[in-house]
Amino acid sequence: MRVLVIGPPLYGLLFPVLSLAQGFRADGHDVVVATAGDSAGHVREAGLVAFDAAPGLDPDAEYRRREEDRKRRQLGTRPGGFSFFSDEMTDRLVDLTARWRPDLIVYPPLGVVGRLLGAKFGIPTVLQTVGFAHQRQHVDTVTGALAGKFEEHGVDGPVEDLRWLDVAPPSMSILEHPAERTLPMRYVPYNGGSVRQDWWDRPERPRVLVSLGTLKPMVDGLDLIDWVMRRADELDAEFVLQLNHNARQELVEDLPENVTLTDWIPMGGLFEHSDLFIHHGGAGNTFTALAAGIPQIVFGQGADRPTNARIVAESGCGVVPGEAGLTADAIRTVATDPAFRERAAAVRAEMRTMPSPAAVAGRLADAVAGV
């Protein structure tokens, strides 16, 4: 079977679909992951075949421009007509699909070019969720931003997906989709590869990981982690701060001695040797932490992050900072209270009972074949 996987060229939308793409490949299927620009290199590094649907696209620069425009227009979290680069990817993907003729198209909630391709060529489509928050209305809203391309390519509108894949543990899922067309799938984090370092081993004192993801610090700055940058030495703990080079404009010159700054690390490789994860609330960070069974402090501001933060807090796996923001007391409490770690461990155990991406790949192949 030929499988076309849509991977919008943003880390938080591309990386979550790569584990399933690898599962299809391990199950013996031909897989192409469609993305754009430098993200094609990330797909190649994952051992998969990439298709660059928008050569020369600079997603970071374009996303920053759109967010600045959103702030000027005071849109808040309201839709702003952004297709998350499906518009830029459509034409070359229509050509590829006509030539390669995949048997199945898999797309994440914001990779809506997959819906256009499925409808145009009569190919079954599968939506893979990447977090808690995206419901049908969100997918339809983003699809609306692609209306011009639907018309240009003679497509009246999307058709019903073959299946939706729900990566949320059942006890935490809020997905509203017919059960008979929904499959659970274990979230297996893909965070990129690395060479293991000795300093990853568990230190003698608590270790706290800190990340604002790849987009939020680039467009909103570093105010949320001001305490880490200036006062982390108030705690007898080690902090690992992940911050890409394109988001360091507001970084203080002299970090506390117990803060290690790093550009990119596979967070999954550090979780087993850490005690707490402080992050912005992106789905990738949230689910990687849940899969590892590590307590969380989740800021949860913007996009789907408030929903992710709320569900983590309601589950007992972490907390959302109050009006005072990040404090030493909050960090100490979540890092040392066994109740948080016990609940996080229970969710990890629940996730491990869910079908793996490779197992789900087999079930989808059977569904396409009509078995």
Contacts in CASP RR format, 6 or more apart in sequence:
PFRMAT RR
TARGET T0000
AUTHOR 0000-0000-0000
METHOD contacts of the structure
MODEL  1
MRVLVIGPPLYGLLFPVLSLAQGFRADGHDVVVATAGDSAGHVREAGLVA
FDAAPGLDPDAEYRRREEDRKRRQLGTRPGGFSFFSDEMTDRLVDLTARW
RPDLIVYPPLGVVGRLLGAKFGIPTVLQTVGFAHQRQHVDTVTGALAGKF
EEHGVDGPVEDLRWLDVAPPSMSILEHPAERTLPMRYVPYNGGSVRQDWW
DRPERPRVLVSLGTLKPMVDGLDLIDWVMRRADELDAEFVLQLNHNARQE
LVEDLPENVTLTDWIPMGGLFEHSDLFIHHGGAGNTFTALAAGIPQIVFG
QGADRPTNARIVAESGCGVVPGEAGLTADAIRTVATDPAFRERAAAVRAE
MRTMPSPAAVAGRLADAVAGV
1 24 0 8 1.000
1 29 0 8 1.000
1 30 0 8 1.000
1 103 0 8 1.000
1 104 0 8 1.000
1 365 0 8 1.000
1 368 0 8 1.000
2 29 0 8 1.000
2 30 0 8 1.000
2 31 0 8 1.000
2 32 0 8 1.000
2 100 0 8 1.000
2 101 0 8 1.000
2 102 0 8 1.000
2 103 0 8 1.000
2 104 0 8 1.000
3 21 0 8 1.000
3 24 0 8 1.000
3 29 0 8 1.000
3 30 0 8 1.000
3 31 0 8 1.000
3 32 0 8 1.000
3 102 0 8 1.000
3 103 0 8 1.000
3 104 0 8 1.000
3 105 0 8 1.000
3 106 0 8 1.000
4 32 0 8 1.000
4 34 0 8 1.000
4 96 0 8 1.000
4 97 0 8 1.000
4 100 0 8 1.000
4 102 0 8 1.000
4 104 0 8 1.000
4 105 0 8 1.000
4 106 0 8 1.000
4 117 0 8 1.000
5 17 0 8 1.000
5 20 0 8 1.000
5 21 0 8 1.000
5 24 0 8 1.000
5 31 0 8 1.000
5 32 0 8 1.000
5 33 0 8 1.000
5 34 0 8 1.000
5 105 0 8 1.000
5 106 0 8 1.000
5 107 0 8 1.000
6 17 0 8 1.000
6 33 0 8 1.000
6 34 0 8 1.000
6 89 0 8 1.000
6 105 0 8 1.000
6 106 0 8 1.000
6 107 0 8 1.000
6 108 0 8 1.000
6 111 0 8 1.000
6 113 0 8 1.000
6 114 0 8 1.000
7 13 0 8 1.000
7 14 0 8 1.000
7 17 0 8 1.000
7 33 0 8 1.000
7 34 0 8 1.000
7 35 0 8 1.000
7 39 0 8 1.000
7 107 0 8 1.000
7 108 0 8 1.000
7 111 0 8 1.000
8 14 0 8 1.000
8 35 0 8 1.000
8 36 0 8 1.000
8 84 0 8 1.000
8 85 0 8 1.000
8 86 0 8 1.000
8 89 0 8 1.000
8 108 0 8 1.000
8 110 0 8 1.000
8 111 0 8 1.000
9 35 0 8 1.000
9 36 0 8 1.000
9 37 0 8 1.000
9 38 0 8 1.000
9 39 0 8 1.000
9 54 0 8 1.000
9 57 0 8 1.000
9 59 0 8 1.000
9 85 0 8 1.000
10 39 0 8 1.000
10 59 0 8 1.000
10 63 0 8 1.000
10 84 0 8 1.000
10 85 0 8 1.000
10 214 0 8 1.000
10 215 0 8 1.000
11 42 0 8 1.000
11 213 0 8 1.000
11 214 0 8 1.000
11 215 0 8 1.000
12 130 0 8 1.000
12 214 0 8 1.000
12 282 0 8 1.000
12 283 0 8 1.000
12 284 0 8 1.000
13 84 0 8 1.000
13 108 0 8 1.000
13 110 0 8 1.000
13 111 0 8 1.000
13 130 0 8 1.000
14 33 0 8 1.000
14 35 0 8 1.000
14 39 0 8 1.000
14 42 0 8 1.000
14 43 0 8 1.000
15 42 0 8 1.000
15 190 0 8 1.000
15 191 0 8 1.000
15 192 0 8 1.000
15 284 0 8 1.000
16 108 0 8 1.000
16 128 0 8 1.000
16 130 0 8 1.000
16 131 0 8 1.000
16 167 0 8 1.000
16 187 0 8 1.000
16 190 0 8 1.000
16 283 0 8 1.000
16 284 0 8 1.000
16 287 0 8 1.000
17 33 0 8 1.000
17 106 0 8 1.000
17 107 0 8 1.000
17 108 0 8 1.000
17 128 0 8 1.000
17 130 0 8 1.000
18 33 0 8 1.000
18 43 0 8 1.000
18 46 0 8 1.000
18 48 0 8 1.000
18 190 0 8 1.000
19 187 0 8 1.000
19 188 0 8 1.000
19 189 0 8 1.000
19 190 0 8 1.000
19 357 0 8 1.000
20 106 0 8 1.000
20 128 0 8 1.000
20 165 0 8 1.000
20 185 0 8 1.000
20 357 0 8 1.000
20 360 0 8 1.000
20 361 0 8 1.000
21 31 0 8 1.000
21 33 0 8 1.000
21 46 0 8 1.000
21 48 0 8 1.000
21 106 0 8 1.000
22 46 0 8 1.000
22 47 0 8 1.000
22 48 0 8 1.000
22 190 0 8 1.000
22 357 0 8 1.000
22 358 0 8 1.000
23 356 0 8 1.000
23 357 0 8 1.000
23 358 0 8 1.000
23 361 0 8 1.000
24 31 0 8 1.000
24 361 0 8 1.000
25 31 0 8 1.000
25 48 0 8 1.000
26 358 0 8 1.000
26 361 0 8 1.000
27 358 0 8 1.000
27 361 0 8 1.000
27 362 0 8 1.000
27 365 0 8 1.000
29 361 0 8 1.000
29 365 0 8 1.000
31 48 0 8 1.000
31 49 0 8 1.000
32 48 0 8 1.000
32 49 0 8 1.000
32 50 0 8 1.000
32 51 0 8 1.000
32 96 0 8 1.000
32 100 0 8 1.000
32 102 0 8 1.000
33 43 0 8 1.000
33 46 0 8 1.000
33 48 0 8 1.000
33 49 0 8 1.000
33 50 0 8 1.000
33 51 0 8 1.000
34 50 0 8 1.000
34 51 0 8 1.000
34 53 0 8 1.000
34 89 0 8 1.000
34 93 0 8 1.000
34 96 0 8 1.000
34 113 0 8 1.000
35 42 0 8 1.000
35 43 0 8 1.000
35 50 0 8 1.000
35 51 0 8 1.000
35 52 0 8 1.000
35 53 0 8 1.000
35 89 0 8 1.000
36 52 0 8 1.000
36 53 0 8 1.000
36 54 0 8 1.000
36 55 0 8 1.000
36 56 0 8 1.000
36 57 0 8 1.000
36 59 0 8 1.000
36 85 0 8 1.000
36 88 0 8 1.000
36 89 0 8 1.000
37 52 0 8 1.000
37 54 0 8 1.000
37 55 0 8 1.000
37 56 0 8 1.000
37 57 0 8 1.000
37 58 0 8 1.000
37 59 0 8 1.000
38 59 0 8 1.000
39 50 0 8 1.000
39 59 0 8 1.000
40 50 0 8 1.000
40 51 0 8 1.000
40 52 0 8 1.000
41 50 0 8 1.000
42 192 0 8 1.000
43 49 0 8 1.000
43 50 0 8 1.000
44 50 0 8 1.000
45 192 0 8 1.000
45 193 0 8 1.000
46 190 0 8 1.000
46 192 0 8 1.000
51 92 0 8 1.000
51 93 0 8 1.000
51 96 0 8 1.000
52 92 0 8 1.000
53 88 0 8 1.000
53 89 0 8 1.000
53 90 0 8 1.000
53 92 0 8 1.000
53 93 0 8 1.000
53 96 0 8 1.000
53 113 0 8 1.000
54 85 0 8 1.000
54 88 0 8 1.000
54 89 0 8 1.000
54 92 0 8 1.000
57 85 0 8 1.000
57 88 0 8 1.000
59 85 0 8 1.000
60 218 0 8 1.000
60 246 0 8 1.000
62 85 0 8 1.000
63 215 0 8 1.000
63 218 0 8 1.000
63 219 0 8 1.000
64 218 0 8 1.000
64 219 0 8 1.000
66 82 0 8 1.000
67 219 0 8 1.000
68 219 0 8 1.000
70 76 0 8 1.000
70 80 0 8 1.000
76 302 0 8 1.000
77 302 0 8 1.000
77 303 0 8 1.000
79 141 0 8 1.000
79 142 0 8 1.000
79 145 0 8 1.000
80 145 0 8 1.000
81 144 0 8 1.000
81 145 0 8 1.000
82 142 0 8 1.000
82 145 0 8 1.000
83 112 0 8 1.000
83 113 0 8 1.000
83 142 0 8 1.000
83 144 0 8 1.000
83 145 0 8 1.000
83 146 0 8 1.000
84 110 0 8 1.000
84 111 0 8 1.000
84 112 0 8 1.000
84 142 0 8 1.000
86 110 0 8 1.000
86 111 0 8 1.000
86 112 0 8 1.000
86 113 0 8 1.000
86 114 0 8 1.000
86 116 0 8 1.000
86 142 0 8 1.000
86 145 0 8 1.000
86 146 0 8 1.000
86 149 0 8 1.000
87 145 0 8 1.000
87 146 0 8 1.000
87 149 0 8 1.000
89 113 0 8 1.000
90 113 0 8 1.000
90 116 0 8 1.000
90 146 0 8 1.000
90 149 0 8 1.000
90 153 0 8 1.000
91 149 0 8 1.000
93 113 0 8 1.000
93 114 0 8 1.000
93 117 0 8 1.000
94 116 0 8 1.000
94 117 0 8 1.000
94 120 0 8 1.000
94 153 0 8 1.000
97 105 0 8 1.000
97 117 0 8 1.000
97 120 0 8 1.000
97 121 0 8 1.000
97 123 0 8 1.000
98 121 0 8 1.000
101 121 0 8 1.000
102 123 0 8 1.000
103 123 0 8 1.000
103 124 0 8 1.000
103 368 0 8 1.000
104 123 0 8 1.000
104 124 0 8 1.000
104 125 0 8 1.000
104 126 0 8 1.000
104 162 0 8 1.000
104 364 0 8 1.000
104 365 0 8 1.000
104 368 0 8 1.000
105 114 0 8 1.000
105 117 0 8 1.000
105 118 0 8 1.000
105 123 0 8 1.000
105 124 0 8 1.000
105 125 0 8 1.000
105 126 0 8 1.000
106 125 0 8 1.000
106 126 0 8 1.000
106 127 0 8 1.000
106 128 0 8 1.000
107 113 0 8 1.000
107 114 0 8 1.000
107 115 0 8 1.000
107 125 0 8 1.000
107 126 0 8 1.000
107 127 0 8 1.000
107 128 0 8 1.000
108 127 0 8 1.000
108 128 0 8 1.000
108 129 0 8 1.000
108 130 0 8 1.000
109 127 0 8 1.000
109 129 0 8 1.000
109 130 0 8 1.000
109 134 0 8 1.000
109 138 0 8 1.000
109 139 0 8 1.000
109 142 0 8 1.000
110 134 0 8 1.000
110 139 0 8 1.000
110 142 0 8 1.000
111 142 0 8 1.000
112 139 0 8 1.000
112 142 0 8 1.000
112 143 0 8 1.000
112 144 0 8 1.000
112 145 0 8 1.000
112 146 0 8 1.000
112 158 0 8 1.000
113 146 0 8 1.000
113 149 0 8 1.000
114 125 0 8 1.000
115 125 0 8 1.000
115 139 0 8 1.000
115 143 0 8 1.000
115 157 0 8 1.000
115 158 0 8 1.000
115 159 0 8 1.000
115 161 0 8 1.000
116 146 0 8 1.000
116 149 0 8 1.000
116 150 0 8 1.000
116 153 0 8 1.000
116 155 0 8 1.000
116 157 0 8 1.000
116 158 0 8 1.000
117 123 0 8 1.000
117 125 0 8 1.000
118 124 0 8 1.000
118 125 0 8 1.000
118 158 0 8 1.000
118 159 0 8 1.000
119 150 0 8 1.000
119 155 0 8 1.000
119 156 0 8 1.000
119 157 0 8 1.000
119 158 0 8 1.000
119 159 0 8 1.000
120 153 0 8 1.000
120 154 0 8 1.000
120 155 0 8 1.000
122 159 0 8 1.000
124 161 0 8 1.000
124 162 0 8 1.000
124 367 0 8 1.000
124 368 0 8 1.000
125 159 0 8 1.000
125 161 0 8 1.000
125 162 0 8 1.000
126 161 0 8 1.000
126 162 0 8 1.000
126 163 0 8 1.000
126 164 0 8 1.000
126 165 0 8 1.000
126 364 0 8 1.000
127 139 0 8 1.000
127 161 0 8 1.000
127 163 0 8 1.000
127 164 0 8 1.000
127 165 0 8 1.000
128 164 0 8 1.000
128 165 0 8 1.000
128 167 0 8 1.000
128 185 0 8 1.000
129 164 0 8 1.000
129 165 0 8 1.000
129 166 0 8 1.000
129 167 0 8 1.000
129 168 0 8 1.000
129 175 0 8 1.000
130 167 0 8 1.000
130 283 0 8 1.000
130 284 0 8 1.000
130 287 0 8 1.000
131 167 0 8 1.000
131 168 0 8 1.000
131 283 0 8 1.000
131 284 0 8 1.000
131 286 0 8 1.000
131 287 0 8 1.000
131 304 0 8 1.000
131 308 0 8 1.000
132 168 0 8 1.000
132 172 0 8 1.000
132 173 0 8 1.000
132 174 0 8 1.000
132 175 0 8 1.000
132 283 0 8 1.000
132 286 0 8 1.000
132 304 0 8 1.000
132 307 0 8 1.000
132 308 0 8 1.000
132 311 0 8 1.000
133 174 0 8 1.000
133 283 0 8 1.000
133 304 0 8 1.000
133 307 0 8 1.000
133 308 0 8 1.000
134 304 0 8 1.000
135 175 0 8 1.000
135 176 0 8 1.000
135 177 0 8 1.000
136 176 0 8 1.000
136 177 0 8 1.000
143 158 0 8 1.000
150 156 0 8 1.000
150 157 0 8 1.000
160 181 0 8 1.000
161 181 0 8 1.000
162 181 0 8 1.000
162 364 0 8 1.000
162 367 0 8 1.000
162 368 0 8 1.000
163 181 0 8 1.000
163 182 0 8 1.000
163 183 0 8 1.000
163 364 0 8 1.000
163 367 0 8 1.000
164 175 0 8 1.000
164 177 0 8 1.000
164 181 0 8 1.000
164 182 0 8 1.000
164 183 0 8 1.000
165 182 0 8 1.000
165 183 0 8 1.000
165 184 0 8 1.000
165 185 0 8 1.000
165 360 0 8 1.000
166 173 0 8 1.000
166 175 0 8 1.000
166 177 0 8 1.000
166 182 0 8 1.000
166 183 0 8 1.000
166 184 0 8 1.000
166 185 0 8 1.000
167 184 0 8 1.000
167 185 0 8 1.000
167 186 0 8 1.000
167 187 0 8 1.000
167 287 0 8 1.000
168 174 0 8 1.000
168 175 0 8 1.000
168 187 0 8 1.000
169 290 0 8 1.000
169 347 0 8 1.000
169 350 0 8 1.000
169 351 0 8 1.000
169 354 0 8 1.000
170 184 0 8 1.000
170 350 0 8 1.000
170 354 0 8 1.000
171 315 0 8 1.000
171 347 0 8 1.000
171 350 0 8 1.000
172 311 0 8 1.000
172 315 0 8 1.000
172 347 0 8 1.000
174 307 0 8 1.000
174 311 0 8 1.000
175 182 0 8 1.000
183 355 0 8 1.000
183 360 0 8 1.000
183 363 0 8 1.000
183 364 0 8 1.000
184 354 0 8 1.000
184 355 0 8 1.000
185 354 0 8 1.000
185 355 0 8 1.000
185 356 0 8 1.000
185 357 0 8 1.000
185 360 0 8 1.000
186 291 0 8 1.000
186 351 0 8 1.000
186 352 0 8 1.000
186 354 0 8 1.000
186 355 0 8 1.000
186 356 0 8 1.000
186 357 0 8 1.000
187 287 0 8 1.000
187 288 0 8 1.000
187 290 0 8 1.000
187 291 0 8 1.000
187 351 0 8 1.000
188 291 0 8 1.000
188 356 0 8 1.000
188 357 0 8 1.000
189 267 0 8 1.000
189 268 0 8 1.000
189 284 0 8 1.000
189 287 0 8 1.000
189 288 0 8 1.000
189 291 0 8 1.000
189 292 0 8 1.000
191 265 0 8 1.000
191 266 0 8 1.000
191 267 0 8 1.000
191 268 0 8 1.000
191 269 0 8 1.000
191 288 0 8 1.000
192 266 0 8 1.000
193 266 0 8 1.000
194 265 0 8 1.000
194 266 0 8 1.000
194 269 0 8 1.000
196 269 0 8 1.000
199 260 0 8 1.000
200 269 0 8 1.000
200 270 0 8 1.000
200 273 0 8 1.000
201 273 0 8 1.000
202 273 0 8 1.000
202 274 0 8 1.000
203 238 0 8 1.000
203 273 0 8 1.000
205 236 0 8 1.000
205 237 0 8 1.000
205 238 0 8 1.000
206 235 0 8 1.000
206 236 0 8 1.000
206 237 0 8 1.000
206 238 0 8 1.000
206 275 0 8 1.000
206 276 0 8 1.000
206 335 0 8 1.000
206 336 0 8 1.000
207 237 0 8 1.000
207 238 0 8 1.000
207 239 0 8 1.000
207 240 0 8 1.000
207 270 0 8 1.000
207 273 0 8 1.000
207 274 0 8 1.000
207 275 0 8 1.000
207 276 0 8 1.000
208 237 0 8 1.000
208 238 0 8 1.000
208 239 0 8 1.000
208 240 0 8 1.000
208 274 0 8 1.000
208 275 0 8 1.000
208 276 0 8 1.000
208 277 0 8 1.000
208 278 0 8 1.000
208 331 0 8 1.000
208 335 0 8 1.000
209 239 0 8 1.000
209 240 0 8 1.000
209 242 0 8 1.000
209 267 0 8 1.000
209 270 0 8 1.000
209 271 0 8 1.000
209 274 0 8 1.000
209 276 0 8 1.000
209 277 0 8 1.000
209 278 0 8 1.000
209 279 0 8 1.000
210 225 0 8 1.000
210 228 0 8 1.000
210 239 0 8 1.000
210 240 0 8 1.000
210 241 0 8 1.000
210 242 0 8 1.000
210 277 0 8 1.000
210 278 0 8 1.000
210 279 0 8 1.000
211 241 0 8 1.000
211 242 0 8 1.000
211 243 0 8 1.000
211 267 0 8 1.000
211 277 0 8 1.000
211 278 0 8 1.000
211 279 0 8 1.000
211 280 0 8 1.000
211 285 0 8 1.000
212 222 0 8 1.000
212 224 0 8 1.000
212 225 0 8 1.000
212 243 0 8 1.000
212 247 0 8 1.000
212 279 0 8 1.000
212 280 0 8 1.000
213 242 0 8 1.000
213 244 0 8 1.000
213 279 0 8 1.000
213 280 0 8 1.000
213 282 0 8 1.000
213 285 0 8 1.000
214 244 0 8 1.000
214 247 0 8 1.000
216 280 0 8 1.000
216 301 0 8 1.000
217 243 0 8 1.000
217 244 0 8 1.000
217 247 0 8 1.000
218 244 0 8 1.000
218 246 0 8 1.000
218 247 0 8 1.000
220 301 0 8 1.000
221 247 0 8 1.000
221 249 0 8 1.000
221 250 0 8 1.000
222 229 0 8 1.000
222 243 0 8 1.000
222 247 0 8 1.000
222 250 0 8 1.000
222 251 0 8 1.000
223 250 0 8 1.000
224 280 0 8 1.000
224 299 0 8 1.000
224 301 0 8 1.000
224 325 0 8 1.000
224 326 0 8 1.000
225 241 0 8 1.000
225 278 0 8 1.000
225 326 0 8 1.000
226 326 0 8 1.000
227 325 0 8 1.000
227 326 0 8 1.000
227 327 0 8 1.000
227 328 0 8 1.000
228 239 0 8 1.000
228 241 0 8 1.000
228 259 0 8 1.000
228 278 0 8 1.000
228 326 0 8 1.000
229 241 0 8 1.000
229 251 0 8 1.000
229 252 0 8 1.000
229 255 0 8 1.000
229 256 0 8 1.000
229 259 0 8 1.000
230 252 0 8 1.000
230 256 0 8 1.000
231 256 0 8 1.000
231 328 0 8 1.000
232 239 0 8 1.000
232 255 0 8 1.000
232 256 0 8 1.000
232 258 0 8 1.000
232 259 0 8 1.000
233 256 0 8 1.000
233 257 0 8 1.000
233 258 0 8 1.000
234 328 0 8 1.000
235 258 0 8 1.000
235 328 0 8 1.000
235 331 0 8 1.000
235 332 0 8 1.000
237 258 0 8 1.000
237 275 0 8 1.000
237 331 0 8 1.000
237 335 0 8 1.000
238 258 0 8 1.000
238 260 0 8 1.000
239 256 0 8 1.000
239 258 0 8 1.000
239 259 0 8 1.000
239 260 0 8 1.000
240 259 0 8 1.000
240 260 0 8 1.000
240 262 0 8 1.000
240 265 0 8 1.000
240 270 0 8 1.000
240 274 0 8 1.000
241 255 0 8 1.000
241 259 0 8 1.000
241 260 0 8 1.000
241 261 0 8 1.000
241 262 0 8 1.000
242 262 0 8 1.000
242 263 0 8 1.000
242 264 0 8 1.000
242 265 0 8 1.000
242 267 0 8 1.000
243 251 0 8 1.000
243 261 0 8 1.000
243 262 0 8 1.000
243 263 0 8 1.000
244 263 0 8 1.000
244 264 0 8 1.000
245 263 0 8 1.000
251 261 0 8 1.000
255 261 0 8 1.000
267 277 0 8 1.000
267 285 0 8 1.000
267 288 0 8 1.000
267 289 0 8 1.000
268 288 0 8 1.000
268 292 0 8 1.000
271 277 0 8 1.000
271 288 0 8 1.000
271 289 0 8 1.000
271 292 0 8 1.000
271 293 0 8 1.000
271 294 0 8 1.000
272 292 0 8 1.000
274 294 0 8 1.000
275 294 0 8 1.000
275 295 0 8 1.000
275 335 0 8 1.000
275 336 0 8 1.000
276 294 0 8 1.000
276 295 0 8 1.000
276 296 0 8 1.000
276 297 0 8 1.000
276 331 0 8 1.000
276 334 0 8 1.000
276 335 0 8 1.000
277 285 0 8 1.000
277 289 0 8 1.000
277 294 0 8 1.000
277 295 0 8 1.000
277 296 0 8 1.000
277 297 0 8 1.000
278 296 0 8 1.000
278 297 0 8 1.000
278 326 0 8 1.000
278 331 0 8 1.000
279 285 0 8 1.000
279 286 0 8 1.000
279 289 0 8 1.000
279 296 0 8 1.000
279 297 0 8 1.000
279 298 0 8 1.000
279 299 0 8 1.000
280 298 0 8 1.000
280 299 0 8 1.000
280 300 0 8 1.000
280 301 0 8 1.000
280 305 0 8 1.000
281 298 0 8 1.000
281 299 0 8 1.000
281 300 0 8 1.000
281 305 0 8 1.000
281 308 0 8 1.000
281 309 0 8 1.000
282 300 0 8 1.000
282 303 0 8 1.000
282 304 0 8 1.000
282 305 0 8 1.000
282 308 0 8 1.000
283 304 0 8 1.000
283 308 0 8 1.000
286 296 0 8 1.000
286 298 0 8 1.000
286 308 0 8 1.000
286 309 0 8 1.000
286 312 0 8 1.000
289 296 0 8 1.000
289 317 0 8 1.000
289 344 0 8 1.000
290 312 0 8 1.000
290 317 0 8 1.000
290 344 0 8 1.000
290 347 0 8 1.000
290 348 0 8 1.000
290 351 0 8 1.000
291 348 0 8 1.000
291 351 0 8 1.000
292 348 0 8 1.000
293 317 0 8 1.000
293 341 0 8 1.000
293 344 0 8 1.000
293 345 0 8 1.000
293 347 0 8 1.000
293 348 0 8 1.000
294 341 0 8 1.000
294 344 0 8 1.000
295 317 0 8 1.000
295 318 0 8 1.000
295 334 0 8 1.000
295 335 0 8 1.000
295 340 0 8 1.000
295 341 0 8 1.000
295 344 0 8 1.000
296 312 0 8 1.000
296 317 0 8 1.000
296 318 0 8 1.000
296 319 0 8 1.000
296 334 0 8 1.000
296 344 0 8 1.000
297 318 0 8 1.000
297 319 0 8 1.000
297 320 0 8 1.000
297 321 0 8 1.000
297 326 0 8 1.000
297 330 0 8 1.000
297 331 0 8 1.000
297 334 0 8 1.000
298 305 0 8 1.000
298 308 0 8 1.000
298 309 0 8 1.000
298 312 0 8 1.000
298 313 0 8 1.000
298 318 0 8 1.000
298 319 0 8 1.000
298 320 0 8 1.000
299 305 0 8 1.000
299 309 0 8 1.000
299 320 0 8 1.000
299 321 0 8 1.000
300 306 0 8 1.000
300 308 0 8 1.000
300 309 0 8 1.000
300 320 0 8 1.000
309 320 0 8 1.000
310 320 0 8 1.000
312 318 0 8 1.000
312 320 0 8 1.000
313 319 0 8 1.000
313 320 0 8 1.000
315 343 0 8 1.000
315 347 0 8 1.000
316 339 0 8 1.000
316 340 0 8 1.000
316 343 0 8 1.000
316 344 0 8 1.000
317 340 0 8 1.000
317 343 0 8 1.000
317 344 0 8 1.000
317 347 0 8 1.000
318 334 0 8 1.000
318 340 0 8 1.000
318 343 0 8 1.000
318 344 0 8 1.000
319 330 0 8 1.000
319 333 0 8 1.000
319 334 0 8 1.000
321 327 0 8 1.000
321 330 0 8 1.000
334 340 0 8 1.000
355 363 0 8 1.000
END
